[in-house]
């Protein structure tokens, strides 16, 4: 289905991991701290100085937040007061092993790679400004991690899905919700949680050809993900029927998220799509269609509500998906 990105939040220049490491290694004129760093300084003191360095380099707040969280996790594992001179390659490797096997919290491949990138940038900077003589992170190699590609629907599958949803709408016991949900997800690529959060006042359907939905976040920390997305005309024509059938008062979907999963499961069974049909597959199907229709990658990133850091991996996944033969 055609999809068009409307102006969202200001775009940011993508910072690649290689560029981040190069920036991190660039020596400042001073550390910006009250006392100069040396190898006897504590890890906590050095991390504070590195935060100041990232700000001086004008890194995005999302990058600073992500890298700062990585370093704080390392600090909690090693200890605030450990001197820099006591941190070795073995120390870093034990931390990485703890992340993957002992922490008790799943560490996604991209999180693992970013945390190693953060440590490499941090210690490369310390060596560059001659705080430490040897870089303990340099010998630790990145392990290439290629996450599996998500499922997407091809054109014939999309046509089959929409036709069945339209059949349910036209049935004697009409049900507009399947078609409304499918057209919403295929045109916007939003997540399940974002769909559940849509309020009726977030919809602007006065002009069917330019209808939009505003994706809002109650959490102030996630306000940067708020965006206005264009809706498919078929969503607009289905909406009045859905509203009459379900009578929602405030939210578009006044049911549980599990209920919407059941809607997709029933559609999958009826169309033979099986596990191929899910919120995730419809999200990526939307992104791939936008990509093939020529939408700029940064517009797709914003449409999906992703940070520049997340896009380093997800953008590569999108390109791989779009290049797969049908």
C-alpha positions as CSV (number, residue, x, y, z in Angstrom):
1,X,0.0,0.0,0.0
2,X,1.3,3.5,-0.7
3,X,2.6,5.4,2.3
4,X,3.9,8.9,2.7
5,X,5.9,10.3,5.5
6,X,4.8,13.6,6.9
7,X,7.2,16.0,8.7
8,X,8.0,14.6,12.1
9,X,10.7,15.5,14.6
10,X,13.9,17.1,13.4
11,X,16.2,14.6,11.6
12,X,19.6,13.9,13.1
13,X,22.7,13.0,11.2
14,X,23.4,9.3,11.6
15,X,26.5,8.5,13.7
16,X,28.0,5.3,12.6
17,X,29.9,3.1,15.1
18,X,33.1,3.8,13.2
19,X,32.6,7.5,13.3
20,X,31.7,7.3,17.0
21,X,34.9,5.5,17.8
22,X,36.9,8.0,15.8
23,X,35.3,10.9,17.6
24,X,35.8,9.3,20.9
25,X,39.5,8.9,20.2
26,X,40.0,12.5,19.2
27,X,41.9,14.3,22.0
28,X,40.4,17.4,23.5
29,X,42.5,20.4,24.6
30,X,41.7,19.5,28.2
31,X,39.5,17.0,30.1
32,X,37.3,19.7,31.4
33,X,37.6,18.4,35.0
34,X,39.0,20.3,38.0
35,X,41.9,17.8,38.3
36,X,43.8,16.3,35.4
37,X,43.3,12.6,34.8
38,X,46.0,10.0,35.3
39,X,46.2,6.3,35.6
40,X,45.5,6.5,39.3
41,X,42.1,8.2,38.7
42,X,39.1,6.2,39.5
43,X,36.8,4.7,36.9
44,X,33.9,6.9,38.0
45,X,36.1,10.1,37.6
46,X,37.1,9.1,34.1
47,X,33.5,8.3,33.1
48,X,32.5,11.8,34.2
49,X,35.3,13.3,32.1
50,X,34.2,11.2,29.1
51,X,30.6,12.5,29.5
52,X,32.0,16.0,29.2
53,X,34.0,15.0,26.1
54,X,30.9,13.6,24.4
55,X,29.0,16.9,25.1
56,X,31.9,18.9,23.7
57,X,31.8,16.8,20.6
58,X,28.1,17.7,20.2
59,X,27.0,14.1,20.1
60,X,23.2,13.6,20.1
61,X,21.5,13.3,23.4
62,X,20.4,9.8,22.5
63,X,24.0,8.7,21.8
64,X,25.2,10.2,25.0
65,X,22.4,8.6,27.0
66,X,23.1,5.2,25.4
67,X,26.9,5.3,25.8
68,X,26.5,6.8,29.4
69,X,24.2,3.9,30.3
70,X,26.8,1.4,29.0
71,X,29.6,2.9,31.0
72,X,27.5,3.1,34.1
73,X,26.8,-0.6,33.8
74,X,30.5,-1.3,33.4
75,X,31.2,0.9,36.5
76,X,28.7,-0.9,38.6
77,X,30.3,-4.2,37.6
78,X,33.9,-3.2,38.2
79,X,33.4,-0.7,41.0
80,X,33.4,3.1,41.3
81,X,36.8,3.4,43.0
82,X,38.8,1.0,41.0
83,X,41.8,2.9,39.4
84,X,42.2,3.0,35.7
85,X,45.5,1.2,36.0
86,X,43.9,-1.8,37.4
87,X,41.5,-2.4,34.5
88,X,42.9,-5.0,32.0
89,X,41.6,-6.8,28.9
90,X,40.7,-9.6,31.3
91,X,38.5,-7.2,33.3
92,X,36.7,-6.1,30.2
93,X,36.3,-9.7,28.8
94,X,34.8,-10.9,32.2
95,X,32.3,-8.0,32.0
96,X,31.3,-9.0,28.5
97,X,30.9,-12.6,29.5
98,X,28.8,-11.5,32.5
99,X,26.6,-9.5,30.1
100,X,26.0,-12.5,27.9
101,X,25.9,-15.4,30.3
102,X,25.6,-14.4,33.9
103,X,23.7,-11.2,34.3
104,X,20.3,-13.0,34.2
105,X,18.9,-10.4,31.8
106,X,18.9,-11.2,28.0
107,X,21.5,-9.1,26.2
108,X,20.5,-8.6,22.6
109,X,23.2,-8.8,20.0
110,X,23.0,-5.1,19.1
111,X,23.1,-4.1,22.8
112,X,26.2,-6.3,23.3
113,X,27.9,-4.8,20.2
114,X,27.1,-1.2,21.3
115,X,28.4,-1.8,24.8
116,X,31.7,-3.1,23.4
117,X,31.9,-0.2,21.0
118,X,31.3,2.2,24.0
119,X,34.2,0.6,26.0
120,X,36.5,0.7,23.0
121,X,35.8,4.4,22.4
122,X,36.2,5.2,26.1
123,X,39.6,3.5,26.5
124,X,40.8,4.7,23.1
125,X,40.1,8.2,24.3
126,X,42.0,7.7,27.6
127,X,45.0,6.4,25.7
128,X,44.8,9.2,23.1
129,X,45.0,11.9,25.9
130,X,47.8,9.8,27.5
131,X,46.0,9.0,30.7
132,X,46.8,5.3,30.2
133,X,49.8,3.8,28.4
134,X,48.0,0.8,26.9
135,X,44.4,0.4,25.7
136,X,42.9,-2.7,27.4
137,X,39.9,-2.8,25.1
138,X,41.9,-2.8,21.9
139,X,42.7,-6.6,21.8
140,X,39.0,-7.5,22.2
141,X,37.5,-8.2,18.8
142,X,33.9,-7.5,17.7
143,X,32.1,-10.7,17.1
144,X,29.9,-10.2,14.0
145,X,26.3,-10.8,15.0
146,X,23.8,-11.0,12.2
147,X,20.3,-11.1,13.6
148,X,17.7,-13.1,11.7
149,X,15.6,-11.1,9.3
150,X,11.9,-10.6,10.3
151,X,9.1,-12.0,8.2
152,X,7.4,-9.7,5.7
153,X,4.4,-10.1,3.5
154,X,4.8,-10.0,-0.3
155,X,2.4,-8.4,-2.6
156,X,0.2,-11.4,-3.3
157,X,0.0,-12.1,0.5
158,X,-1.0,-8.6,1.2
159,X,-3.7,-8.8,-1.5
160,X,-5.0,-12.1,0.0
161,X,-5.0,-10.6,3.5
162,X,-6.9,-7.4,2.5
163,X,-9.4,-9.3,0.5
164,X,-10.3,-11.6,3.4
165,X,-10.5,-8.7,5.8
166,X,-12.9,-7.0,3.3
167,X,-15.0,-10.2,3.2
168,X,-15.4,-10.0,6.9
169,X,-16.5,-6.4,6.6
170,X,-19.1,-7.3,4.0
171,X,-20.3,-10.5,5.8
172,X,-23.9,-10.7,7.2
173,X,-22.4,-10.4,10.6
174,X,-20.1,-7.6,9.7
175,X,-16.8,-7.1,11.5
176,X,-14.8,-4.0,10.6
177,X,-12.0,-4.4,13.1
178,X,-9.8,-6.8,11.1
179,X,-9.7,-4.5,8.1
180,X,-9.2,-1.4,10.2
181,X,-6.3,-3.0,12.0
182,X,-4.6,-4.3,8.9
183,X,-4.9,-1.0,7.0
184,X,-3.6,0.9,10.0
185,X,-0.5,-1.3,10.4
186,X,0.3,-1.5,6.7
187,X,0.1,2.2,6.2
188,X,1.9,3.4,9.4
189,X,4.2,0.6,10.6
190,X,3.5,1.4,14.2
191,X,4.1,-1.0,17.1
192,X,1.4,-2.9,19.0
193,X,1.8,-0.6,22.0
194,X,1.5,2.5,19.9
195,X,-1.7,1.1,18.3
196,X,-3.2,0.5,21.7
197,X,-2.4,4.0,22.8
198,X,-4.2,5.8,19.9
199,X,-7.0,8.0,21.1
200,X,-9.9,9.0,18.9
201,X,-8.8,12.6,19.1
202,X,-5.4,11.6,17.6
203,X,-7.1,10.8,14.3
204,X,-7.7,13.5,11.7
205,X,-9.8,12.0,8.9
206,X,-11.6,15.1,7.6
207,X,-9.8,14.6,4.2
208,X,-9.7,10.9,3.3
209,X,-6.8,11.4,1.0
210,X,-4.7,13.2,3.6
211,X,-5.9,11.6,6.9
212,X,-3.3,11.3,9.7
213,X,-2.8,9.8,13.1
214,X,-0.7,11.4,15.8
215,X,1.4,8.9,17.7
216,X,1.7,10.2,21.3
217,X,3.6,9.2,24.4
218,X,2.6,9.9,27.9
219,X,6.1,9.2,29.1
220,X,8.1,12.5,28.8
221,X,11.3,10.6,28.1
222,X,9.8,9.1,24.9
223,X,8.3,12.4,23.6
224,X,11.0,12.5,20.9
225,X,9.2,9.5,19.3
226,X,6.0,11.4,18.8
227,X,5.1,11.8,15.1
228,X,2.3,12.3,12.7
229,X,1.7,9.6,10.1
230,X,-0.5,9.4,7.0
231,X,-3.3,6.8,7.0
232,X,-4.5,4.7,4.0
233,X,-7.8,5.9,2.5
234,X,-9.3,2.5,3.1
235,X,-8.7,3.0,6.9
236,X,-10.7,6.2,6.7
237,X,-13.7,4.6,4.9
238,X,-13.7,1.6,7.3
239,X,-13.5,3.8,10.4
240,X,-17.1,5.0,10.6
241,X,-18.4,1.4,10.4
242,X,-15.9,0.3,13.0
243,X,-17.0,3.1,15.4
244,X,-20.6,2.2,15.0
245,X,-19.9,-1.5,15.7
246,X,-17.6,-1.1,18.7
247,X,-18.6,2.2,20.1
248,X,-15.2,3.2,21.6
249,X,-15.3,6.2,23.9
250,X,-11.7,7.4,24.2
251,X,-9.2,5.0,22.6
252,X,-9.4,3.5,19.1
253,X,-9.0,0.0,20.4
254,X,-10.7,-0.4,23.8
255,X,-9.7,-4.0,24.2
256,X,-6.6,-5.8,25.4
257,X,-3.5,-6.1,23.1
258,X,-4.1,-9.9,23.2
259,X,-7.5,-9.3,21.5
260,X,-5.7,-7.7,18.6
261,X,-3.3,-10.5,18.5
262,X,-6.2,-12.9,18.2
263,X,-7.6,-10.8,15.3
264,X,-4.3,-11.3,13.4
265,X,-4.1,-15.0,14.4
266,X,-7.6,-15.6,12.9
267,X,-6.6,-13.7,9.8
268,X,-3.5,-15.8,9.5
269,X,-5.3,-19.0,9.8
270,X,-8.0,-18.0,7.3
271,X,-5.5,-16.9,4.7
272,X,-2.8,-19.5,5.2
273,X,-0.2,-17.0,6.3
274,X,0.5,-18.7,9.6
275,X,3.3,-17.2,11.7
276,X,4.2,-14.8,8.8
277,X,1.4,-12.5,10.0
278,X,2.1,-10.5,13.1
279,X,2.4,-6.9,14.3
280,X,6.2,-7.2,13.7
281,X,5.8,-8.5,10.1
282,X,3.3,-5.8,9.2
283,X,5.6,-3.2,10.6
284,X,8.5,-4.4,8.5
285,X,6.3,-4.9,5.5
286,X,5.3,-1.2,5.7
287,X,9.0,-0.2,6.0
288,X,10.1,-2.3,3.0
289,X,7.3,-1.0,0.8
290,X,8.2,2.6,1.7
291,X,11.9,1.8,0.9
292,X,11.0,0.3,-2.5
293,X,8.7,3.3,-3.2
294,X,11.7,5.6,-2.8
295,X,11.1,7.1,0.7
296,X,14.4,8.4,2.1
297,X,15.9,6.2,4.8
298,X,15.8,8.9,7.4
299,X,12.1,9.5,6.8
300,X,11.5,5.7,7.3
301,X,13.6,5.9,10.5
302,X,11.5,8.7,11.8
303,X,8.3,7.1,10.7
304,X,9.2,3.9,12.7
305,X,10.1,6.1,15.7
306,X,13.7,4.8,15.8
307,X,16.8,6.6,17.1
308,X,19.9,7.0,15.0
309,X,21.6,4.4,17.1
310,X,18.8,1.8,16.6
311,X,18.8,2.6,12.9
312,X,22.4,1.5,12.5
313,X,21.2,-2.1,12.8
314,X,17.6,-1.8,11.7
315,X,18.5,0.2,8.6
316,X,20.8,-2.6,7.6
317,X,18.1,-5.2,8.2
318,X,15.7,-3.1,6.0
319,X,18.2,-3.0,3.2
320,X,18.7,-6.8,3.4
321,X,15.0,-7.4,3.4
322,X,14.4,-5.1,0.4
323,X,17.1,-6.9,-1.6
324,X,15.8,-10.4,-1.0
325,X,14.3,-12.0,-4.1
326,X,10.6,-12.6,-4.0
